Amino acid sequence: MWYAVMRKQERGIFIGSLVFRHSPHHALLLERGWEEVPVDEMRDQEVAGQAVGDPSEGFPRENRP
C-alpha cells in the first residue's frame, strides 16, 4: 500500500490520519508516538467473525476507552 492509516490515543479517544508511507509526515507521526493501524483491524468485523458494536457509536466496543 502507498498509504498508512495512523492512530493515537489522546484524552481517552483515538484520533486518526491517512498519510503516504515513507513521507516526512509519516516519519513525524511515528516519532510522536502514533501507530499504524493493521489492515486486519480495518476489515468489516462481521466478515472477520468478531462482534460488532453499535454503528452509531463509531467504534467497536473493544476499542473504546
PDB file of N, CA, C and O in Angstrom:
ATOM      1  N   MET A   1       0.834  -1.190   0.000  1.00  0.00           N
ATOM      2  CA  MET A   1       0.000   0.000   0.000  1.00  0.00           C
ATOM      3  C   MET A   1       0.872   1.244   0.000  1.00  0.00           C
ATOM      4  O   MET A   1       1.970   1.250   0.556  1.00  0.00           O
ATOM      5  N   TRP A   2       0.382   2.268  -0.613  1.00  0.00           N
ATOM      6  CA  TRP A   2       1.113   3.526  -0.654  1.00  0.00           C
ATOM      7  C   TRP A   2       0.792   4.414   0.537  1.00  0.00           C
ATOM      8  O   TRP A   2       1.492   5.395   0.787  1.00  0.00           O
ATOM      9  N   TYR A   3      -0.247   4.084   1.261  1.00  0.00           N
ATOM     10  CA  TYR A   3      -0.683   4.926   2.360  1.00  0.00           C
ATOM     11  C   TYR A   3      -0.741   4.115   3.646  1.00  0.00           C
ATOM     12  O   TYR A   3      -0.725   2.884   3.622  1.00  0.00           O
ATOM     13  N   ALA A   4      -0.808   4.825   4.767  1.00  0.00           N
ATOM     14  CA  ALA A   4      -0.932   4.183   6.074  1.00  0.00           C
ATOM     15  C   ALA A   4      -2.025   4.904   6.848  1.00  0.00           C
ATOM     16  O   ALA A   4      -2.138   6.128   6.782  1.00  0.00           O
ATOM     17  N   VAL A   5      -2.821   4.150   7.574  1.00  0.00           N
ATOM     18  CA  VAL A   5      -3.797   4.716   8.495  1.00  0.00           C
ATOM     19  C   VAL A   5      -3.109   4.757   9.855  1.00  0.00           C
ATOM     20  O   VAL A   5      -2.676   3.730  10.377  1.00  0.00           O
ATOM     21  N   MET A   6      -3.017   5.945  10.412  1.00  0.00           N
ATOM     22  CA  MET A   6      -2.322   6.147  11.676  1.00  0.00           C
ATOM     23  C   MET A   6      -3.336   6.500  12.758  1.00  0.00           C
ATOM     24  O   MET A   6      -4.387   7.077  12.480  1.00  0.00           O
ATOM     25  N   ARG A   7      -2.997   6.136  14.015  1.00  0.00           N
ATOM     26  CA  ARG A   7      -3.875   6.499  15.124  1.00  0.00           C
ATOM     27  C   ARG A   7      -3.037   6.799  16.356  1.00  0.00           C
ATOM     28  O   ARG A   7      -1.907   6.333  16.503  1.00  0.00           O
ATOM     29  N   LYS A   8      -3.639   7.599  17.239  1.00  0.00           N
ATOM     30  CA  LYS A   8      -3.023   7.911  18.517  1.00  0.00           C
ATOM     31  C   LYS A   8      -4.144   8.176  19.505  1.00  0.00           C
ATOM     32  O   LYS A   8      -5.138   8.825  19.179  1.00  0.00           O
ATOM     33  N   GLN A   9      -3.973   7.668  20.710  1.00  0.00           N
ATOM     34  CA  GLN A   9      -4.993   7.898  21.731  1.00  0.00           C
ATOM     35  C   GLN A   9      -4.661   9.180  22.473  1.00  0.00           C
ATOM     36  O   GLN A   9      -3.572   9.324  23.029  1.00  0.00           O
ATOM     37  N   GLU A  10      -5.602  10.106  22.479  1.00  0.00           N
ATOM     38  CA  GLU A  10      -5.463  11.394  23.144  1.00  0.00           C
ATOM     39  C   GLU A  10      -6.676  11.619  24.031  1.00  0.00           C
ATOM     40  O   GLU A  10      -7.812  11.586  23.558  1.00  0.00           O
ATOM     41  N   ARG A  11      -6.437  11.848  25.308  1.00  0.00           N
ATOM     42  CA  ARG A  11      -7.514  12.154  26.259  1.00  0.00           C
ATOM     43  C   ARG A  11      -8.652  11.141  26.202  1.00  0.00           C
ATOM     44  O   ARG A  11      -9.825  11.503  26.297  1.00  0.00           O
ATOM     45  N   GLY A  12      -8.296   9.873  26.046  1.00  0.00           N
ATOM     46  CA  GLY A  12      -9.297   8.820  26.105  1.00  0.00           C
ATOM     47  C   GLY A  12      -9.983   8.479  24.793  1.00  0.00           C
ATOM     48  O   GLY A  12     -10.817   7.574  24.766  1.00  0.00           O
ATOM     49  N   ILE A  13      -9.664   9.172  23.699  1.00  0.00           N
ATOM     50  CA  ILE A  13     -10.262   8.846  22.405  1.00  0.00           C
ATOM     51  C   ILE A  13      -9.150   8.650  21.375  1.00  0.00           C
ATOM     52  O   ILE A  13      -8.037   9.142  21.560  1.00  0.00           O
ATOM     53  N   PHE A  14      -9.446   7.944  20.308  1.00  0.00           N
ATOM     54  CA  PHE A  14      -8.479   7.760  19.230  1.00  0.00           C
ATOM     55  C   PHE A  14      -8.685   8.838  18.184  1.00  0.00           C
ATOM     56  O   PHE A  14      -9.812   9.123  17.779  1.00  0.00           O
ATOM     57  N   ILE A  15      -7.582   9.433  17.750  1.00  0.00           N
ATOM     58  CA  ILE A  15      -7.608  10.329  16.595  1.00  0.00           C
ATOM     59  C   ILE A  15      -6.858   9.625  15.481  1.00  0.00           C
ATOM     60  O   ILE A  15      -5.994   8.790  15.751  1.00  0.00           O
ATOM     61  N   GLY A  16      -7.168   9.943  14.244  1.00  0.00           N
ATOM     62  CA  GLY A  16      -6.555   9.231  13.143  1.00  0.00           C
ATOM     63  C   GLY A  16      -6.166  10.142  11.996  1.00  0.00           C
ATOM     64  O   GLY A  16      -6.611  11.285  11.892  1.00  0.00           O
ATOM     65  N   SER A  17      -5.314   9.589  11.135  1.00  0.00           N
ATOM     66  CA  SER A  17      -4.850  10.322   9.964  1.00  0.00           C
ATOM     67  C   SER A  17      -4.487   9.328   8.874  1.00  0.00           C
ATOM     68  O   SER A  17      -3.983   8.240   9.153  1.00  0.00           O
ATOM     69  N   LEU A  18      -4.745   9.706   7.647  1.00  0.00           N
ATOM     70  CA  LEU A  18      -4.339   8.910   6.491  1.00  0.00           C
ATOM     71  C   LEU A  18      -3.144   9.614   5.860  1.00  0.00           C
ATOM     72  O   LEU A  18      -3.246  10.776   5.469  1.00  0.00           O
ATOM     73  N   VAL A  19      -2.003   8.914   5.756  1.00  0.00           N
ATOM     74  CA  VAL A  19      -0.768   9.538   5.259  1.00  0.00           C
ATOM     75  C   VAL A  19      -0.095   8.626   4.241  1.00  0.00           C
ATOM     76  O   VAL A  19      -0.327   7.418   4.219  1.00  0.00           O
ATOM     77  N   PHE A  20       0.746   9.227   3.396  1.00  0.00           N
ATOM     78  CA  PHE A  20       1.567   8.435   2.486  1.00  0.00           C
ATOM     79  C   PHE A  20       2.717   7.821   3.275  1.00  0.00           C
ATOM     80  O   PHE A  20       3.357   8.488   4.087  1.00  0.00           O
ATOM     81  N   ARG A  21       2.968   6.541   3.023  1.00  0.00           N
ATOM     82  CA  ARG A  21       4.101   5.876   3.671  1.00  0.00           C
ATOM     83  C   ARG A  21       5.405   6.504   3.192  1.00  0.00           C
ATOM     84  O   ARG A  21       5.497   7.018   2.077  1.00  0.00           O
ATOM     85  N   HIS A  22       6.398   6.451   4.055  1.00  0.00           N
ATOM     86  CA  HIS A  22       7.755   6.911   3.755  1.00  0.00           C
ATOM     87  C   HIS A  22       7.817   8.385   3.380  1.00  0.00           C
ATOM     88  O   HIS A  22       8.716   8.814   2.657  1.00  0.00           O
ATOM     89  N   SER A  23       6.857   9.153   3.876  1.00  0.00           N
ATOM     90  CA  SER A  23       6.871  10.603   3.667  1.00  0.00           C
ATOM     91  C   SER A  23       7.366  11.267   4.959  1.00  0.00           C
ATOM     92  O   SER A  23       7.380  10.627   6.010  1.00  0.00           O
ATOM     93  N   PRO A  24       7.767  12.531   4.893  1.00  0.00           N
ATOM     94  CA  PRO A  24       8.179  13.227   6.119  1.00  0.00           C
ATOM     95  C   PRO A  24       7.065  13.263   7.176  1.00  0.00           C
ATOM     96  O   PRO A  24       7.338  13.150   8.371  1.00  0.00           O
ATOM     97  N   HIS A  25       5.818  13.420   6.736  1.00  0.00           N
ATOM     98  CA  HIS A  25       4.699  13.454   7.687  1.00  0.00           C
ATOM     99  C   HIS A  25       4.537  12.101   8.384  1.00  0.00           C
ATOM    100  O   HIS A  25       4.288  12.057   9.589  1.00  0.00           O
ATOM    101  N   HIS A  26       4.672  11.010   7.650  1.00  0.00           N
ATOM    102  CA  HIS A  26       4.598   9.664   8.211  1.00  0.00           C
ATOM    103  C   HIS A  26       5.680   9.484   9.281  1.00  0.00           C
ATOM    104  O   HIS A  26       5.403   8.993  10.376  1.00  0.00           O
ATOM    105  N   ALA A  27       6.906   9.881   8.959  1.00  0.00           N
ATOM    106  CA  ALA A  27       8.021   9.763   9.899  1.00  0.00           C
ATOM    107  C   ALA A  27       7.782  10.612  11.152  1.00  0.00           C
ATOM    108  O   ALA A  27       8.084  10.180  12.265  1.00  0.00           O
ATOM    109  N   LEU A  28       7.246  11.807  10.968  1.00  0.00           N
ATOM    110  CA  LEU A  28       6.979  12.699  12.099  1.00  0.00           C
ATOM    111  C   LEU A  28       5.942  12.094  13.043  1.00  0.00           C
ATOM    112  O   LEU A  28       6.114  12.124  14.262  1.00  0.00           O
ATOM    113  N   LEU A  29       4.867  11.546  12.477  1.00  0.00           N
ATOM    114  CA  LEU A  29       3.843  10.929  13.320  1.00  0.00           C
ATOM    115  C   LEU A  29       4.404   9.746  14.095  1.00  0.00           C
ATOM    116  O   LEU A  29       4.091   9.582  15.274  1.00  0.00           O
ATOM    117  N   LEU A  30       5.220   8.923  13.463  1.00  0.00           N
ATOM    118  CA  LEU A  30       5.840   7.797  14.164  1.00  0.00           C
ATOM    119  C   LEU A  30       6.723   8.287  15.309  1.00  0.00           C
ATOM    120  O   LEU A  30       6.714   7.696  16.389  1.00  0.00           O
ATOM    121  N   GLU A  31       7.475   9.348  15.090  1.00  0.00           N
ATOM    122  CA  GLU A  31       8.331   9.914  16.136  1.00  0.00           C
ATOM    123  C   GLU A  31       7.519  10.438  17.311  1.00  0.00           C
ATOM    124  O   GLU A  31       7.983  10.418  18.451  1.00  0.00           O
ATOM    125  N   ARG A  32       6.312  10.904  17.033  1.00  0.00           N
ATOM    126  CA  ARG A  32       5.463  11.478  18.080  1.00  0.00           C
ATOM    127  C   ARG A  32       4.553  10.454  18.746  1.00  0.00           C
ATOM    128  O   ARG A  32       3.640  10.825  19.484  1.00  0.00           O
ATOM    129  N   GLY A  33       4.789   9.179  18.496  1.00  0.00           N
ATOM    130  CA  GLY A  33       4.049   8.147  19.208  1.00  0.00           C
ATOM    131  C   GLY A  33       2.811   7.607  18.525  1.00  0.00           C
ATOM    132  O   GLY A  33       2.061   6.846  19.136  1.00  0.00           O
ATOM    133  N   TRP A  34       2.573   7.976  17.274  1.00  0.00           N
ATOM    134  CA  TRP A  34       1.448   7.426  16.534  1.00  0.00           C
ATOM    135  C   TRP A  34       1.785   6.006  16.118  1.00  0.00           C
ATOM    136  O   TRP A  34       2.957   5.640  16.035  1.00  0.00           O
ATOM    137  N   GLU A  35       0.766   5.210  15.857  1.00  0.00           N
ATOM    138  CA  GLU A  35       0.972   3.845  15.384  1.00  0.00           C
ATOM    139  C   GLU A  35       0.153   3.596  14.134  1.00  0.00           C
ATOM    140  O   GLU A  35      -0.903   4.195  13.933  1.00  0.00           O
ATOM    141  N   GLU A  36       0.660   2.696  13.291  1.00  0.00           N
ATOM    142  CA  GLU A  36      -0.096   2.303  12.098  1.00  0.00           C
ATOM    143  C   GLU A  36      -1.187   1.317  12.508  1.00  0.00           C
ATOM    144  O   GLU A  36      -0.971   0.446  13.350  1.00  0.00           O
ATOM    145  N   VAL A  37      -2.353   1.468  11.904  1.00  0.00           N
ATOM    146  CA  VAL A  37      -3.454   0.548  12.148  1.00  0.00           C
ATOM    147  C   VAL A  37      -3.280  -0.637  11.208  1.00  0.00           C
ATOM    148  O   VAL A  37      -3.241  -0.454   9.991  1.00  0.00           O
ATOM    149  N   PRO A  38      -3.172  -1.863  11.754  1.00  0.00           N
ATOM    150  CA  PRO A  38      -3.027  -3.033  10.880  1.00  0.00           C
ATOM    151  C   PRO A  38      -4.244  -3.199   9.961  1.00  0.00           C
ATOM    152  O   PRO A  38      -5.371  -2.889  10.349  1.00  0.00           O
ATOM    153  N   VAL A  39      -4.008  -3.679   8.769  1.00  0.00           N
ATOM    154  CA  VAL A  39      -5.076  -3.852   7.777  1.00  0.00           C
ATOM    155  C   VAL A  39      -6.184  -4.742   8.328  1.00  0.00           C
ATOM    156  O   VAL A  39      -7.359  -4.477   8.076  1.00  0.00           O
ATOM    157  N   ASP A  40      -5.845  -5.782   9.067  1.00  0.00           N
ATOM    158  CA  ASP A  40      -6.866  -6.683   9.612  1.00  0.00           C
ATOM    159  C   ASP A  40      -7.837  -5.971  10.544  1.00  0.00           C
ATOM    160  O   ASP A  40      -8.991  -6.386  10.654  1.00  0.00           O
ATOM    161  N   GLU A  41      -7.402  -4.920  11.211  1.00  0.00           N
ATOM    162  CA  GLU A  41      -8.301  -4.177  12.098  1.00  0.00           C
ATOM    163  C   GLU A  41      -9.242  -3.260  11.329  1.00  0.00           C
ATOM    164  O   GLU A  41     -10.223  -2.772  11.891  1.00  0.00           O
ATOM    165  N   MET A  42      -8.959  -3.020  10.061  1.00  0.00           N
ATOM    166  CA  MET A  42      -9.810  -2.141   9.255  1.00  0.00           C
ATOM    167  C   MET A  42     -10.873  -2.912   8.479  1.00  0.00           C
ATOM    168  O   MET A  42     -11.767  -2.307   7.888  1.00  0.00           O
ATOM    169  N   ARG A  43     -10.786  -4.239   8.476  1.00  0.00           N
ATOM    170  CA  ARG A  43     -11.762  -5.042   7.740  1.00  0.00           C
ATOM    171  C   ARG A  43     -13.119  -4.980   8.414  1.00  0.00           C
ATOM    172  O   ARG A  43     -13.216  -4.665   9.600  1.00  0.00           O
ATOM    173  N   ASP A  44     -14.162  -5.279   7.662  1.00  0.00           N
ATOM    174  CA  ASP A  44     -15.510  -5.374   8.201  1.00  0.00           C
ATOM    175  C   ASP A  44     -15.504  -6.432   9.287  1.00  0.00           C
ATOM    176  O   ASP A  44     -15.105  -7.569   9.039  1.00  0.00           O
ATOM    177  N   GLN A  45     -15.940  -6.078  10.480  1.00  0.00           N
ATOM    178  CA  GLN A  45     -15.837  -7.011  11.599  1.00  0.00           C
ATOM    179  C   GLN A  45     -16.776  -8.204  11.463  1.00  0.00           C
ATOM    180  O   GLN A  45     -16.487  -9.269  12.011  1.00  0.00           O
ATOM    181  N   GLU A  46     -17.878  -8.061  10.759  1.00  0.00           N
ATOM    182  CA  GLU A  46     -18.742  -9.220  10.550  1.00  0.00           C
ATOM    183  C   GLU A  46     -18.044 -10.247   9.673  1.00  0.00           C
ATOM    184  O   GLU A  46     -18.185 -11.451   9.891  1.00  0.00           O
ATOM    185  N   VAL A  47     -17.298  -9.784   8.690  1.00  0.00           N
ATOM    186  CA  VAL A  47     -16.546 -10.683   7.818  1.00  0.00           C
ATOM    187  C   VAL A  47     -15.449 -11.368   8.616  1.00  0.00           C
ATOM    188  O   VAL A  47     -15.159 -12.544   8.394  1.00  0.00           O
ATOM    189  N   ALA A  48     -14.835 -10.638   9.544  1.00  0.00           N
ATOM    190  CA  ALA A  48     -13.747 -11.192  10.352  1.00  0.00           C
ATOM    191  C   ALA A  48     -14.267 -12.129  11.436  1.00  0.00           C
ATOM    192  O   ALA A  48     -13.475 -12.780  12.117  1.00  0.00           O
ATOM    193  N   GLY A  49     -15.585 -12.209  11.606  1.00  0.00           N
ATOM    194  CA  GLY A  49     -16.160 -13.111  12.596  1.00  0.00           C
ATOM    195  C   GLY A  49     -16.116 -12.581  14.012  1.00  0.00           C
ATOM    196  O   GLY A  49     -16.152 -13.362  14.962  1.00  0.00           O
ATOM    197  N   GLN A  50     -16.040 -11.253  14.177  1.00  0.00           N
ATOM    198  CA  GLN A  50     -15.984 -10.657  15.500  1.00  0.00           C
ATOM    199  C   GLN A  50     -17.311  -9.977  15.805  1.00  0.00           C
ATOM    200  O   GLN A  50     -18.121  -9.732  14.910  1.00  0.00           O
ATOM    201  N   ALA A  51     -17.519  -9.679  17.077  1.00  0.00           N
ATOM    202  CA  ALA A  51     -18.718  -8.965  17.487  1.00  0.00           C
ATOM    203  C   ALA A  51     -18.673  -7.550  16.938  1.00  0.00           C
ATOM    204  O   ALA A  51     -17.608  -6.939  16.853  1.00  0.00           O
ATOM    205  N   VAL A  52     -19.825  -7.039  16.569  1.00  0.00           N
ATOM    206  CA  VAL A  52     -19.911  -5.696  16.012  1.00  0.00           C
ATOM    207  C   VAL A  52     -20.608  -4.799  17.011  1.00  0.00           C
ATOM    208  O   VAL A  52     -21.669  -5.142  17.533  1.00  0.00           O
ATOM    209  N   GLY A  53     -19.999  -3.621  17.282  1.00  0.00           N
ATOM    210  CA  GLY A  53     -20.613  -2.650  18.171  1.00  0.00           C
ATOM    211  C   GLY A  53     -21.715  -1.897  17.449  1.00  0.00           C
ATOM    212  O   GLY A  53     -21.946  -2.112  16.259  1.00  0.00           O
ATOM    213  N   ASP A  54     -22.391  -1.021  18.162  1.00  0.00           N
ATOM    214  CA  ASP A  54     -23.443  -0.191  17.589  1.00  0.00           C
ATOM    215  C   ASP A  54     -22.805   0.767  16.574  1.00  0.00           C
ATOM    216  O   ASP A  54     -21.965   1.579  16.962  1.00  0.00           O
ATOM    217  N   PRO A  55     -23.180   0.699  15.276  1.00  0.00           N
ATOM    218  CA  PRO A  55     -22.552   1.551  14.262  1.00  0.00           C
ATOM    219  C   PRO A  55     -22.715   3.035  14.546  1.00  0.00           C
ATOM    220  O   PRO A  55     -21.893   3.837  14.103  1.00  0.00           O
ATOM    221  N   SER A  56     -23.757   3.420  15.276  1.00  0.00           N
ATOM    222  CA  SER A  56     -23.953   4.833  15.572  1.00  0.00           C
ATOM    223  C   SER A  56     -22.927   5.339  16.578  1.00  0.00           C
ATOM    224  O   SER A  56     -22.774   6.550  16.735  1.00  0.00           O
ATOM    225  N   GLU A  57     -22.223   4.446  17.262  1.00  0.00           N
ATOM    226  CA  GLU A  57     -21.240   4.849  18.262  1.00  0.00           C
ATOM    227  C   GLU A  57     -19.862   5.052  17.656  1.00  0.00           C
ATOM    228  O   GLU A  57     -18.989   5.598  18.332  1.00  0.00           O
ATOM    229  N   GLY A  58     -19.624   4.645  16.426  1.00  0.00           N
ATOM    230  CA  GLY A  58     -18.384   4.959  15.741  1.00  0.00           C
ATOM    231  C   GLY A  58     -17.266   3.954  15.867  1.00  0.00           C
ATOM    232  O   GLY A  58     -16.528   3.765  14.900  1.00  0.00           O
ATOM    233  N   PHE A  59     -17.096   3.300  16.990  1.00  0.00           N
ATOM    234  CA  PHE A  59     -16.006   2.356  17.181  1.00  0.00           C
ATOM    235  C   PHE A  59     -16.543   1.070  17.798  1.00  0.00           C
ATOM    236  O   PHE A  59     -17.503   1.108  18.568  1.00  0.00           O
ATOM    237  N   PRO A  60     -15.935  -0.065  17.467  1.00  0.00           N
ATOM    238  CA  PRO A  60     -16.311  -1.304  18.143  1.00  0.00           C
ATOM    239  C   PRO A  60     -16.087  -1.168  19.646  1.00  0.00           C
ATOM    240  O   PRO A  60     -15.205  -0.426  20.078  1.00  0.00           O
ATOM    241  N   ARG A  61     -16.866  -1.866  20.427  1.00  0.00           N
ATOM    242  CA  ARG A  61     -16.799  -1.748  21.873  1.00  0.00           C
ATOM    243  C   ARG A  61     -15.410  -1.995  22.429  1.00  0.00           C
ATOM    244  O   ARG A  61     -14.994  -1.311  23.365  1.00  0.00           O
ATOM    245  N   GLU A  62     -14.685  -2.951  21.877  1.00  0.00           N
ATOM    246  CA  GLU A  62     -13.375  -3.295  22.434  1.00  0.00           C
ATOM    247  C   GLU A  62     -12.330  -2.209  22.188  1.00  0.00           C
ATOM    248  O   GLU A  62     -11.267  -2.235  22.808  1.00  0.00           O
ATOM    249  N   ASN A  63     -12.608  -1.255  21.300  1.00  0.00           N
ATOM    250  CA  ASN A  63     -11.629  -0.207  21.006  1.00  0.00           C
ATOM    251  C   ASN A  63     -11.954   1.110  21.705  1.00  0.00           C
ATOM    252  O   ASN A  63     -11.190   2.069  21.597  1.00  0.00           O
ATOM    253  N   ARG A  64     -13.069   1.169  22.414  1.00  0.00           N
ATOM    254  CA  ARG A  64     -13.422   2.394  23.101  1.00  0.00           C
ATOM    255  C   ARG A  64     -12.764   2.426  24.474  1.00  0.00           C
ATOM    256  O   ARG A  64     -12.605   1.382  25.107  1.00  0.00           O
ATOM    257  N   PRO A  65     -12.377   3.615  24.945  1.00  0.00           N
ATOM    258  CA  PRO A  65     -11.759   3.735  26.283  1.00  0.00           C
ATOM    259  C   PRO A  65     -12.737   3.439  27.387  1.00  0.00           C
ATOM    260  O   PRO A  65     -12.376   3.496  28.563  1.00  0.00           O
TER     261      PRO A  65
END
